Amino acid sequence: MSLYKAPPPATHVLCVDEMGPVSAKTYPAPRWSPDGFRPRVEADYGRRGKLWTFGAFEPHTGLALTHCAPRRDSHHFTEFMDLVTGYWPDGDLILILDNLSIHRSIDTLLWAVAHPRVRFLFQPTYSPWLNLIEPWWKTLRSLALKGRTFDTDMQIQSAILAATDYWNDRKHPYYWRKAA
């Protein structure tokens, strides 16, 4: 936990993960109608498109970066990693990752060799709560998706990017509330 709270000097500790697939459909919000009943929502199975969201979150500052892609594969992940190195151009980067196969693919490892200031730190298997981007995904879903209907994946992408900008305008360090 000290790595999250007090990163080494000139180093950014980033939690990296993927959210999705996010489908173009209705995302109901838990609210009540004026007459005191829950509003009825027709079943919407979202067969109008889907996308994956790649994200990087720096718990020490609260800064976040998201990127949407049509698939979760090594090619799109390395594209996202290029965005991460451009978004945090100074200092070393320590990336907290889970053990997903695209994080350990040949393309990703070759990308890491070509970027010596980036180090991967893989979390233990079956321990997603150690990656602090997981609670941030819940916040992003609430900001971008809840109570809205999407007809295309471009609408979802624009909502996710707008929610990320909204978060970054009001960012704050992440404080883990439970004792480790």
N, CA and C atoms as an extended XYZ file, in Angstrom:
540
Properties=species:S:1:pos:R:3:atomname:S:1:resname:S:1:resid:I:1 pbc="F F F"
N         0.802       -1.190        0.000 N   MET     1
C         0.000        0.000        0.000 CA  MET     1
C         0.853        1.265        0.000 C   MET     1
N         2.071        1.172        0.557 N   SER     2
C         2.914        2.367        0.601 CA  SER     2
C         3.334        2.798       -0.800 C   SER     2
N         3.368        1.869       -1.739 N   LEU     3
C         3.704        2.219       -3.114 CA  LEU     3
C         2.632        3.132       -3.699 C   LEU     3
N         1.373        2.902       -3.334 N   TYR     4
C         0.280        3.755       -3.795 CA  TYR     4
C         0.320        5.125       -3.129 C   TYR     4
N         0.537        5.144       -1.819 N   LYS     5
C         0.462        6.395       -1.056 CA  LYS     5
C         1.690        7.278       -1.229 C   LYS     5
N         2.855        6.661       -1.287 N   ALA     6
C         4.102        7.417       -1.388 CA  ALA     6
C         5.004        6.772       -2.439 C   ALA     6
N         4.764        7.075       -3.710 N   PRO     7
C         5.609        6.474       -4.747 CA  PRO     7
C         7.044        6.978       -4.657 C   PRO     7
N         7.996        6.226       -5.198 N   PRO     8
C         9.390        6.686       -5.204 CA  PRO     8
C         9.510        8.032       -5.933 C   PRO     8
N        10.535        8.809       -5.629 N   PRO     9
C        10.706       10.112       -6.295 CA  PRO     9
C        10.782        9.961       -7.815 C   PRO     9
N        10.181       10.899       -8.511 N   ALA    10
C        10.166       10.950       -9.984 CA  ALA    10
C         9.589        9.681      -10.599 C   ALA    10
N         8.613        9.080       -9.907 N   THR    11
C         7.974        7.864      -10.393 CA  THR    11
C         6.460        8.000      -10.267 C   THR    11
N         5.760        7.554      -11.288 N   HIS    12
C         4.299        7.513      -11.268 CA  HIS    12
C         3.884        6.056      -11.135 C   HIS    12
N         3.050        5.764      -10.138 N   VAL    13
C         2.498        4.427       -9.962 CA  VAL    13
C         1.084        4.462      -10.528 C   VAL    13
N         0.846        3.674      -11.575 N   LEU    14
C        -0.433        3.688      -12.271 CA  LEU    14
C        -1.098        2.326      -12.189 C   LEU    14
N        -2.374        2.340      -11.889 N   CYS    15
C        -3.176        1.128      -11.913 CA  CYS    15
C        -3.809        1.032      -13.296 C   CYS    15
N        -3.580       -0.069      -13.986 N   VAL    16
C        -4.026       -0.230      -15.372 CA  VAL    16
C        -4.934       -1.453      -15.463 C   VAL    16
N        -6.042       -1.297      -16.185 N   ASP    17
C        -6.976       -2.404      -16.360 CA  ASP    17
C        -7.912       -2.088      -17.516 C   ASP    17
N        -8.826       -3.027      -17.787 N   GLU    18
C        -9.812       -2.860      -18.845 CA  GLU    18
C       -11.207       -3.002      -18.242 C   GLU    18
N       -12.143       -2.248      -18.800 N   MET    19
C       -13.543       -2.353      -18.404 CA  MET    19
C       -14.336       -2.745      -19.645 C   MET    19
N       -15.203       -3.707      -19.489 N   GLY    20
C       -16.049       -4.018      -20.619 CA  GLY    20
C       -16.360       -5.481      -20.738 C   GLY    20
N       -17.023       -5.844      -21.813 N   PRO    21
C       -17.447       -4.944      -22.875 CA  PRO    21
C       -18.623       -4.080      -22.433 C   PRO    21
N       -18.648       -2.857      -22.890 N   VAL    22
C       -19.740       -1.933      -22.618 CA  VAL    22
C       -20.589       -1.894      -23.878 C   VAL    22
N       -21.868       -2.221      -23.745 N   SER    23
C       -22.755       -2.312      -24.900 CA  SER    23
C       -23.604       -1.062      -25.045 C   SER    23
N       -24.004       -0.779      -26.271 N   ALA    24
C       -24.923        0.319      -26.543 CA  ALA    24
C       -26.317       -0.153      -26.153 C   ALA    24
N       -26.798        0.269      -24.991 N   LYS    25
C       -28.096       -0.135      -24.467 CA  LYS    25
C       -28.543        0.881      -23.429 C   LYS    25
N       -29.606        0.579      -22.711 N   THR    26
C       -30.094        1.439      -21.646 CA  THR    26
C       -29.466        1.003      -20.330 C   THR    26
N       -28.923        1.954      -19.598 N   TYR    27
C       -28.361        1.708      -18.272 CA  TYR    27
C       -29.267        2.395      -17.261 C   TYR    27
N       -30.178        1.650      -16.616 N   PRO    28
C       -31.109        2.293      -15.690 CA  PRO    28
C       -30.392        2.833      -14.454 C   PRO    28
N       -30.979        3.876      -13.899 N   ALA    29
C       -30.445        4.466      -12.670 CA  ALA    29
C       -31.377        4.091      -11.522 C   ALA    29
N       -30.845        3.896      -10.332 N   PRO    30
C       -31.697        3.530       -9.195 CA  PRO    30
C       -32.405        4.762       -8.622 C   PRO    30
N       -33.450        5.189       -9.287 N   ARG    31
C       -34.193        6.345       -8.783 CA  ARG    31
C       -35.679        6.025       -8.776 C   ARG    31
N       -36.428        6.852       -8.091 N   TRP    32
C       -37.864        6.654       -7.947 CA  TRP    32
C       -38.602        7.681       -8.780 C   TRP    32
N       -39.786        7.299       -9.251 N   SER    33
C       -40.615        8.232      -10.007 CA  SER    33
C       -41.319        9.175       -9.039 C   SER    33
N       -41.913       10.270       -9.522 N   PRO    34
C       -42.586       11.223       -8.628 CA  PRO    34
C       -43.731       10.601       -7.831 C   PRO    34
N       -44.362        9.533       -8.344 N   ASP    35
C       -45.473        8.924       -7.599 CA  ASP    35
C       -44.995        7.881       -6.581 C   ASP    35
N       -43.694        7.755       -6.388 N   GLY    36
C       -43.157        6.903       -5.338 CA  GLY    36
C       -42.855        5.477       -5.745 C   GLY    36
N       -42.923        5.168       -7.025 N   PHE    37
C       -42.628        3.820       -7.490 CA  PHE    37
C       -41.375        3.845       -8.351 C   PHE    37
N       -40.757        2.689       -8.461 N   ARG    38
C       -39.599        2.595       -9.362 CA  ARG    38
C       -40.081        2.702      -10.795 C   ARG    38
N       -39.412        3.466      -11.622 N   PRO    39
C       -39.836        3.565      -13.022 CA  PRO    39
C       -39.607        2.242      -13.753 C   PRO    39
N       -40.519        1.920      -14.648 N   ARG    40
C       -40.378        0.690      -15.431 CA  ARG    40
C       -39.449        0.945      -16.614 C   ARG    40
N       -38.594       -0.017      -16.862 N   VAL    41
C       -37.659        0.079      -17.976 CA  VAL    41
C       -37.828       -1.174      -18.822 C   VAL    41
N       -38.033       -0.977      -20.114 N   GLU    42
C       -38.151       -2.127      -21.002 CA  GLU    42
C       -36.798       -2.822      -21.124 C   GLU    42
N       -36.855       -4.119      -21.328 N   ALA    43
C       -35.619       -4.889      -21.505 CA  ALA    43
C       -34.904       -4.413      -22.771 C   ALA    43
N       -33.640       -4.151      -22.626 N   ASP    44
C       -32.826       -3.660      -23.739 CA  ASP    44
C       -31.522       -4.442      -23.691 C   ASP    44
N       -31.339       -5.307      -24.658 N   TYR    45
C       -30.208       -6.223      -24.597 CA  TYR    45
C       -28.965       -5.715      -25.295 C   TYR    45
N       -29.023       -4.523      -25.849 N   GLY    46
C       -27.823       -3.867      -26.346 CA  GLY    46
C       -27.089       -4.555      -27.465 C   GLY    46
N       -27.756       -4.906      -28.516 N   ARG    47
C       -27.090       -5.554      -29.643 CA  ARG    47
C       -26.715       -4.538      -30.717 C   ARG    47
N       -26.412       -3.310      -30.298 N   ARG    48
C       -26.122       -2.241      -31.259 CA  ARG    48
C       -24.639       -1.879      -31.305 C   ARG    48
N       -23.821       -2.637      -30.713 N   GLY    49
C       -22.392       -2.339      -30.710 CA  GLY    49
C       -21.831       -2.431      -29.305 C   GLY    49
N       -20.551       -2.680      -29.226 N   LYS    50
C       -19.896       -2.741      -27.918 CA  LYS    50
C       -18.455       -2.295      -28.066 C   LYS    50
N       -17.865       -1.919      -26.949 N   LEU    51
C       -16.459       -1.543      -26.945 CA  LEU    51
C       -15.857       -1.810      -25.579 C   LEU    51
N       -14.554       -1.816      -25.556 N   TRP    52
C       -13.785       -2.013      -24.329 CA  TRP    52
C       -13.144       -0.688      -23.964 C   TRP    52
N       -13.006       -0.447      -22.678 N   THR    53
C       -12.344        0.763      -22.207 CA  THR    53
C       -11.075        0.371      -21.467 C   THR    53
N        -9.946        0.878      -21.934 N   PHE    54
C        -8.672        0.701      -21.247 CA  PHE    54
C        -8.487        1.915      -20.344 C   PHE    54
N        -7.976        1.701      -19.142 N   GLY    55
C        -7.813        2.818      -18.227 CA  GLY    55
C        -6.525        2.753      -17.436 C   GLY    55
N        -6.024        3.940      -17.092 N   ALA    56
C        -4.873        4.080      -16.196 CA  ALA    56
C        -5.271        5.099      -15.142 C   ALA    56
N        -5.006        4.771      -13.885 N   PHE    57
C        -5.403        5.616      -12.759 CA  PHE    57
C        -4.223        5.757      -11.814 C   PHE    57
N        -3.884        6.988      -11.489 N   GLU    58
C        -2.783        7.252      -10.554 CA  GLU    58
C        -3.374        7.587       -9.190 C   GLU    58
N        -3.371        6.638       -8.234 N   PRO    59
C        -4.008        6.879       -6.942 CA  PRO    59
C        -3.410        8.050       -6.163 C   PRO    59
N        -2.122        8.303       -6.319 N   HIS    60
C        -1.449        9.360       -5.562 CA  HIS    60
C        -2.003       10.748       -5.903 C   HIS    60
N        -2.369       10.974       -7.169 N   THR    61
C        -2.894       12.272       -7.589 CA  THR    61
C        -4.370       12.227       -7.961 C   THR    61
N        -4.886       11.043       -8.323 N   GLY    62
C        -6.262       10.917       -8.776 CA  GLY    62
C        -6.423       11.112      -10.271 C   GLY    62
N        -5.344       11.339      -10.987 N   LEU    63
C        -5.404       11.561      -12.428 CA  LEU    63
C        -5.723       10.251      -13.158 C   LEU    63
N        -6.573       10.340      -14.178 N   ALA    64
C        -6.996        9.144      -14.909 CA  ALA    64
C        -6.907        9.370      -16.412 C   ALA    64
N        -6.734        8.277      -17.138 N   LEU    65
C        -6.717        8.287      -18.596 CA  LEU    65
C        -7.535        7.096      -19.067 C   LEU    65
N        -8.425        7.327      -20.035 N   THR    66
C        -9.189        6.228      -20.619 CA  THR    66
C        -9.048        6.253      -22.133 C   THR    66
N        -9.209        5.083      -22.711 N   HIS    67
C        -9.136        4.929      -24.169 CA  HIS    67
C       -10.082        3.799      -24.551 C   HIS    67
N       -10.948        4.032      -25.513 N   CYS    68
C       -11.923        3.027      -25.946 CA  CYS    68
C       -11.433        2.333      -27.207 C   CYS    68
N       -11.716        1.028      -27.278 N   ALA    69
C       -11.290        0.222      -28.430 CA  ALA    69
C       -12.362       -0.822      -28.722 C   ALA    69
N       -12.450       -1.270      -29.971 N   PRO    70
C       -13.475       -2.262      -30.320 CA  PRO    70
C       -13.196       -3.666      -29.778 C   PRO    70
N       -11.931       -3.950      -29.446 N   ARG    71
C       -11.567       -5.275      -28.943 CA  ARG    71
C       -10.553       -5.138      -27.805 C   ARG    71
N       -10.501       -6.183      -26.988 N   ARG    72
C        -9.491       -6.255      -25.933 CA  ARG    72
C        -8.435       -7.238      -26.406 C   ARG    72
N        -7.404       -6.683      -27.062 N   ASP    73
C        -6.328       -7.522      -27.574 CA  ASP    73
C        -4.997       -6.798      -27.392 C   ASP    73
N        -3.911       -7.478      -27.703 N   SER    74
C        -2.572       -6.926      -27.494 CA  SER    74
C        -2.323       -5.685      -28.321 C   SER    74
N        -2.837       -5.665      -29.540 N   HIS    75
C        -2.641       -4.506      -30.406 CA  HIS    75
C        -3.244       -3.246      -29.778 C   HIS    75
N        -4.488       -3.326      -29.334 N   HIS    76
C        -5.137       -2.153      -28.736 CA  HIS    76
C        -4.530       -1.816      -27.370 C   HIS    76
N        -4.057       -2.837      -26.663 N   PHE    77
C        -3.420       -2.568      -25.372 CA  PHE    77
C        -2.103       -1.812      -25.558 C   PHE    77
N        -1.303       -2.199      -26.529 N   THR    78
C        -0.051       -1.469      -26.744 CA  THR    78
C        -0.311       -0.059      -27.284 C   THR    78
N        -1.375        0.119      -28.055 N   GLU    79
C        -1.772        1.481      -28.460 CA  GLU    79
C        -2.080        2.323      -27.223 C   GLU    79
N        -2.808        1.720      -26.286 N   PHE    80
C        -3.136        2.423      -25.050 CA  PHE    80
C        -1.866        2.733      -24.251 C   PHE    80
N        -0.930        1.805      -24.228 N   MET    81
C         0.309        2.037      -23.488 CA  MET    81
C         1.098        3.201      -24.090 C   MET    81
N         1.038        3.369      -25.417 N   ASP    82
C         1.659        4.541      -26.040 CA  ASP    82
C         0.996        5.824      -25.551 C   ASP    82
N        -0.326        5.797      -25.388 N   LEU    83
C        -1.032        6.968      -24.846 CA  LEU    83
C        -0.611        7.235      -23.403 C   LEU    83
N        -0.438        6.181      -22.624 N   VAL    84
C        -0.036        6.338      -21.217 CA  VAL    84
C         1.329        7.005      -21.125 C   VAL    84
N         2.297        6.559      -21.925 N   THR    85
C         3.636        7.158      -21.850 CA  THR    85
C         3.625        8.602      -22.334 C   THR    85
N         2.715        8.950      -23.229 N   GLY    86
C         2.593       10.340      -23.650 CA  GLY    86
C         1.874       11.201      -22.626 C   GLY    86
N         0.932       10.614      -21.884 N   TYR    87
C         0.158       11.354      -20.885 CA  TYR    87
C         0.998       11.645      -19.638 C   TYR    87
N         1.882       10.721      -19.289 N   TRP    88
C         2.822       10.901      -18.181 CA  TRP    88
C         4.229       10.897      -18.782 C   TRP    88
N         4.664       12.020      -19.372 N   PRO    89
C         5.930       12.011      -20.126 CA  PRO    89
C         7.185       12.046      -19.253 C   PRO    89
N         7.070       12.470      -18.007 N   ASP    90
C         8.257       12.632      -17.159 CA  ASP    90
C         8.339       11.527      -16.119 C   ASP    90
N         9.540       11.097      -15.837 N   GLY    91
C         9.775       10.129      -14.779 CA  GLY    91
C         9.507        8.699      -15.195 C   GLY    91
N         9.764        7.803      -14.253 N   ASP    92
C         9.524        6.383      -14.482 CA  ASP    92
C         8.058        6.064      -14.239 C   ASP    92
N         7.600        4.978      -14.838 N   LEU    93
C         6.221        4.523      -14.664 CA  LEU    93
C         6.236        3.097      -14.130 C   LEU    93
N         5.523        2.872      -13.037 N   ILE    94
C         5.284        1.528      -12.525 CA  ILE    94
C         3.816        1.241      -12.767 C   ILE    94
N         3.543        0.208      -13.554 N   LEU    95
C         2.175       -0.132      -13.911 CA  LEU    95
C         1.723       -1.359      -13.137 C   LEU    95
N         0.650       -1.210      -12.365 N   ILE    96
C         0.061       -2.319      -11.629 CA  ILE    96
C        -0.926       -3.003      -12.576 C   ILE    96
N        -0.691       -4.281      -12.877 N   LEU    97
C        -1.504       -5.024      -13.842 CA  LEU    97
C        -1.977       -6.345      -13.246 C   LEU    97
N        -3.113       -6.836      -13.766 N   ASP    98
C        -3.515       -8.189      -13.412 CA  ASP    98
C        -2.845       -9.162      -14.381 C   ASP    98
N        -3.191      -10.424      -14.290 N   ASN    99
C        -2.509      -11.448      -15.074 CA  ASN    99
C        -3.248      -11.819      -16.358 C   ASN    99
N        -3.946      -10.871      -16.950 N   LEU   100
C        -4.644      -11.114      -18.208 CA  LEU   100
C        -3.628      -11.456      -19.292 C   LEU   100
N        -4.010      -12.322      -20.207 N   SER   101
C        -3.071      -12.797      -21.221 CA  SER   101
C        -2.525      -11.668      -22.099 C   SER   101
N        -3.316      -10.619      -22.381 N   ILE   102
C        -2.782       -9.541      -23.216 CA  ILE   102
C        -1.724       -8.725      -22.493 C   ILE   102
N        -1.706       -8.777      -21.161 N   HIS   103
C        -0.674       -8.061      -20.405 CA  HIS   103
C         0.661       -8.798      -20.441 C   HIS   103
N         0.622      -10.069      -20.786 N   ARG   104
C         1.835      -10.891      -20.816 CA  ARG   104
C         2.153      -11.397      -22.220 C   ARG   104
N         1.477      -10.870      -23.229 N   SER   105
C         1.699      -11.348      -24.594 CA  SER   105
C         3.081      -10.913      -25.097 C   SER   105
N         3.516      -11.540      -26.164 N   ILE   106
C         4.818      -11.211      -26.763 CA  ILE   106
C         4.840       -9.752      -27.205 C   ILE   106
N         3.761       -9.285      -27.843 N   ASP   107
C         3.712       -7.891      -28.297 CA  ASP   107
C         3.859       -6.914      -27.133 C   ASP   107
N         3.178       -7.204      -26.028 N   THR   108
C         3.251       -6.324      -24.861 CA  THR   108
C         4.640       -6.359      -24.241 C   THR   108
N         5.228       -7.528      -24.132 N   LEU   109
C         6.567       -7.626      -23.546 CA  LEU   109
C         7.617       -6.963      -24.429 C   LEU   109
N         7.465       -7.086      -25.751 N   LEU   110
C         8.380       -6.383      -26.655 CA  LEU   110
C         8.196       -4.869      -26.532 C   LEU   110
N         6.960       -4.428      -26.354 N   TRP   111
C         6.701       -3.003      -26.140 CA  TRP   111
C         7.418       -2.545      -24.863 C   TRP   111
N         7.342       -3.346      -23.812 N   ALA   112
C         7.983       -2.989      -22.541 CA  ALA   112
C         9.501       -2.914      -22.678 C   ALA   112
N        10.091       -3.784      -23.469 N   VAL   113
C        11.539       -3.750      -23.696 CA  VAL   113
C        11.932       -2.460      -24.411 C   VAL   113
N        11.083       -2.003      -25.315 N   ALA   114
C        11.367       -0.777      -26.067 CA  ALA   114
C        11.137        0.489      -25.236 C   ALA   114
N        10.528        0.372      -24.065 N   HIS   115
C        10.250        1.521      -23.192 CA  HIS   115
C        10.850        1.250      -21.814 C   HIS   115
N        12.137        1.506      -21.629 N   PRO   116
C        12.810        1.131      -20.379 CA  PRO   116
C        12.342        1.896      -19.142 C   PRO   116
N        11.677        3.027      -19.306 N   ARG   117
C        11.217        3.755      -18.117 CA  ARG   117
C         9.914        3.189      -17.556 C   ARG   117
N         9.338        2.199      -18.246 N   VAL   118
C         8.094        1.569      -17.819 CA  VAL   118
C         8.400        0.195      -17.233 C   VAL   118
N         7.885       -0.039      -16.028 N   ARG   119
C         8.034       -1.345      -15.382 CA  ARG   119
C         6.651       -1.899      -15.079 C   ARG   119
N         6.469       -3.189      -15.281 N   PHE   120
C         5.207       -3.856      -14.979 CA  PHE   120
C         5.312       -4.509      -13.606 C   PHE   120
N         4.275       -4.366      -12.819 N   LEU   121
C         4.173       -5.035      -11.523 CA  LEU   121
C         2.853       -5.807      -11.539 C   LEU   121
N         2.952       -7.125      -11.643 N   PHE   122
C         1.757       -7.951      -11.741 CA  PHE   122
C         1.245       -8.281      -10.352 C   PHE   122
N        -0.045       -8.053      -10.148 N   GLN   123
C        -0.652       -8.369       -8.860 CA  GLN   123
C        -0.864       -9.876       -8.757 C   GLN   123
N        -1.003      -10.399       -7.546 N   PRO   124
C        -1.224      -11.839       -7.403 CA  PRO   124
C        -2.533      -12.273       -8.079 C   PRO   124
N        -2.579      -13.508       -8.515 N   THR   125
C        -3.778      -14.042       -9.147 CA  THR   125
C        -4.935      -14.040       -8.152 C   THR   125
N        -6.137      -13.767       -8.652 N   TYR   126
C        -7.371      -13.751       -7.865 CA  TYR   126
C        -7.358      -12.699       -6.759 C   TYR   126
N        -6.793      -11.549       -7.029 N   SER   127
C        -6.803      -10.468       -6.041 CA  SER   127
C        -7.071       -9.121       -6.715 C   SER   127
N        -8.226       -8.973       -7.358 N   PRO   128
C        -8.486       -7.732       -8.086 CA  PRO   128
C        -8.609       -6.503       -7.178 C   PRO   128
N        -8.923       -6.684       -5.908 N   TRP   129
C        -9.072       -5.544       -5.003 CA  TRP   129
C        -7.759       -4.814       -4.752 C   TRP   129
N        -6.626       -5.428       -5.116 N   LEU   130
C        -5.344       -4.763       -4.942 CA  LEU   130
C        -5.073       -3.719       -6.022 C   LEU   130
N        -5.812       -3.786       -7.113 N   ASN   131
C        -5.653       -2.810       -8.183 CA  ASN   131
C        -6.689       -1.711       -7.952 C   ASN   131
N        -6.236       -0.521       -7.592 N   LEU   132
C        -7.152        0.543       -7.191 CA  LEU   132
C        -7.938        1.150       -8.339 C   LEU   132
N        -7.735        0.666       -9.555 N   ILE   133
C        -8.581        1.157      -10.641 CA  ILE   133
C        -9.964        0.510      -10.553 C   ILE   133
N       -10.088       -0.620       -9.878 N   GLU   134
C       -11.380       -1.303       -9.779 CA  GLU   134
C       -12.453       -0.424       -9.125 C   GLU   134
N       -12.210        0.206       -7.976 N   PRO   135
C       -13.248        1.100       -7.451 CA  PRO   135
C       -13.455        2.341       -8.322 C   PRO   135
N       -12.412        2.748       -9.042 N   TRP   136
C       -12.576        3.905       -9.920 CA  TRP   136
C       -13.478        3.567      -11.103 C   TRP   136
N       -13.448        2.313      -11.577 N   TRP   137
C       -14.359        1.910      -12.652 CA  TRP   137
C       -15.808        2.124      -12.229 C   TRP   137
N       -16.118        1.825      -10.981 N   LYS   138
C       -17.489        2.021      -10.478 CA  LYS   138
C       -17.880        3.493      -10.573 C   LYS   138
N       -16.968        4.375      -10.207 N   THR   139
C       -17.230        5.807      -10.308 CA  THR   139
C       -17.415        6.215      -11.763 C   THR   139
N       -16.563        5.714      -12.648 N   LEU   140
C       -16.681        6.059      -14.063 CA  LEU   140
C       -18.004        5.567      -14.643 C   LEU   140
N       -18.402        4.341      -14.306 N   ARG   141
C       -19.691        3.834      -14.786 CA  ARG   141
C       -20.836        4.725      -14.317 C   ARG   141
N       -20.773        5.166      -13.085 N   SER   142
C       -21.815        6.036      -12.559 CA  SER   142
C       -21.845        7.374      -13.291 C   SER   142
N       -20.677        7.959      -13.532 N   LEU   143
C       -20.614        9.247      -14.223 CA  LEU   143
C       -21.015        9.148      -15.686 C   LEU   143
N       -20.628        8.082      -16.357 N   ALA   144
C       -20.801        8.008      -17.809 CA  ALA   144
C       -22.066        7.279      -18.255 C   ALA   144
N       -22.471        6.243      -17.529 N   LEU   145
C       -23.491        5.354      -18.067 CA  LEU   145
C       -24.839        5.395      -17.364 C   LEU   145
N       -24.867        5.549      -16.048 N   LYS   146
C       -26.109        5.407      -15.301 CA  LYS   146
C       -27.180        6.372      -15.761 C   LYS   146
N       -28.375        5.831      -15.989 N   GLY   147
C       -29.523        6.644      -16.347 CA  GLY   147
C       -29.532        7.117      -17.784 C   GLY   147
N       -28.737        6.497      -18.642 N   ARG   148
C       -28.639        6.948      -20.034 CA  ARG   148
C       -28.897        5.794      -20.987 C   ARG   148
N       -29.319        6.144      -22.180 N   THR   149
C       -29.523        5.180      -23.254 CA  THR   149
C       -28.577        5.518      -24.392 C   THR   149
N       -27.912        4.505      -24.912 N   PHE   150
C       -26.959        4.689      -25.995 CA  PHE   150
C       -27.404        3.883      -27.204 C   PHE   150
N       -27.309        4.487      -28.376 N   ASP   151
C       -27.676        3.808      -29.610 CA  ASP   151
C       -26.460        3.330      -30.397 C   ASP   151
N       -25.305        3.941      -30.185 N   THR   152
C       -24.099        3.552      -30.915 CA  THR   152
C       -22.918        3.492      -29.952 C   THR   152
N       -21.883        2.798      -30.388 N   ASP   153
C       -20.676        2.736      -29.564 CA  ASP   153
C       -19.957        4.083      -29.526 C   ASP   153
N       -20.146        4.918      -30.544 N   MET   154
C       -19.543        6.260      -30.526 CA  MET   154
C       -20.144        7.124      -29.412 C   MET   154
N       -21.438        6.949      -29.126 N   GLN   155
C       -22.069        7.675      -28.026 CA  GLN   155
C       -21.495        7.224      -26.687 C   GLN   155
N       -21.261        5.935      -26.557 N   ILE   156
C       -20.655        5.421      -25.315 CA  ILE   156
C       -19.251        5.976      -25.162 C   ILE   156
N       -18.476        5.933      -26.230 N   GLN   157
C       -17.100        6.436      -26.182 CA  GLN   157
C       -17.082        7.902      -25.779 C   GLN   157
N       -17.945        8.698      -26.367 N   SER   158
C       -17.974       10.115      -26.030 CA  SER   158
C       -18.394       10.334      -24.579 C   SER   158
N       -19.336        9.529      -24.069 N   ALA   159
C       -19.760        9.655      -22.672 CA  ALA   159
C       -18.627        9.267      -21.721 C   ALA   159
N       -17.883        8.211      -22.049 N   ILE   160
C       -16.781        7.772      -21.189 CA  ILE   160
C       -15.662        8.803      -21.175 C   ILE   160
N       -15.322        9.341      -22.333 N   LEU   161
C       -14.264       10.356      -22.384 CA  LEU   161
C       -14.689       11.643      -21.679 C   LEU   161
N       -15.962       12.032      -21.811 N   ALA   162
C       -16.464       13.227      -21.109 CA  ALA   162
C       -16.464       12.999      -19.597 C   ALA   162
N       -16.828       11.792      -19.155 N   ALA   163
C       -16.811       11.490      -17.725 CA  ALA   163
C       -15.387       11.496      -17.180 C   ALA   163
N       -14.426       11.013      -17.969 N   THR   164
C       -13.023       11.046      -17.546 CA  THR   164
C       -12.537       12.486      -17.429 C   THR   164
N       -12.894       13.336      -18.387 N   ASP   165
C       -12.527       14.756      -18.299 CA  ASP   165
C       -13.155       15.404      -17.078 C   ASP   165
N       -14.414       15.071      -16.812 N   TYR   166
C       -15.109       15.597      -15.625 CA  TYR   166
C       -14.367       15.178      -14.359 C   TYR   166
N       -13.988       13.893      -14.289 N   TRP   167
C       -13.243       13.398      -13.127 CA  TRP   167
C       -11.917       14.137      -12.978 C   TRP   167
N       -11.164       14.283      -14.067 N   ASN   168
C        -9.848       14.913      -13.996 CA  ASN   168
C        -9.938       16.383      -13.602 C   ASN   168
N       -11.036       17.063      -13.951 N   ASP   169
C       -11.217       18.449      -13.517 CA  ASP   169
C       -11.431       18.549      -12.017 C   ASP   169
N       -11.910       17.482      -11.384 N   ARG   170
C       -12.207       17.468       -9.954 CA  ARG   170
C       -11.403       16.401       -9.207 C   ARG   170
N       -10.305       15.974       -9.775 N   LYS   171
C        -9.546       14.848       -9.232 CA  LYS   171
C        -9.048       15.122       -7.813 C   LYS   171
N        -8.825       14.036       -7.108 N   HIS   172
C        -8.263       14.087       -5.761 CA  HIS   172
C        -7.570       12.757       -5.499 C   HIS   172
N        -6.600       12.726       -4.619 N   PRO   173
C        -5.917       11.457       -4.322 CA  PRO   173
C        -6.912       10.422       -3.800 C   PRO   173
N        -6.665        9.181       -4.132 N   TYR   174
C        -7.522        8.095       -3.670 CA  TYR   174
C        -7.060        7.654       -2.288 C   TYR   174
N        -7.988        7.603       -1.364 N   TYR   175
C        -7.682        7.136       -0.013 CA  TYR   175
C        -8.380        5.817        0.229 C   TYR   175
N        -7.597        4.822        0.540 N   TRP   176
C        -8.130        3.511        0.832 CA  TRP   176
C        -8.736        3.572        2.226 C   TRP   176
N       -10.027        3.314        2.348 N   ARG   177
C       -10.719        3.506        3.618 CA  ARG   177
C       -10.587        2.310        4.574 C   ARG   177
N       -10.319        1.148        4.044 N   LYS   178
C       -10.222       -0.030        4.897 CA  LYS   178
C        -8.755       -0.329        5.218 C   LYS   178
N        -8.516       -0.842        6.388 N   ALA   179
C        -7.154       -1.214        6.760 CA  ALA   179
C        -6.719       -2.428        5.942 C   ALA   179
N        -5.472       -2.454        5.557 N   ALA   180
C        -4.971       -3.557        4.727 CA  ALA   180
C        -4.686       -4.779        5.545 C   ALA   180
